[in-house]
Amino acid sequence: MLMASWSLGLNVIRQKDESNIILATAAFFLIAPWILISMFAGLGPPPETPFRMDKYG
């Protein structure tokens, strides 16, 4: 999603119209945090398994 938004926004940024550049930059900063949140949401330590006395000791 980040690559798609950058490649679509790159054409706008290359143009010299300042209002389009501001719009593309604002769109990037609105999209980028959601990409990072969705990418890192599942990271963390694995869930602990319950310790079973009958199997280990």
Buried (B, 14 or more C-beta within 10 A) or exposed (E): EEEEBBEEBEEBBEEEEEEBBEEBEEBBEEBBEEEEEEEEEEEEEEEEEEEEEEEEE
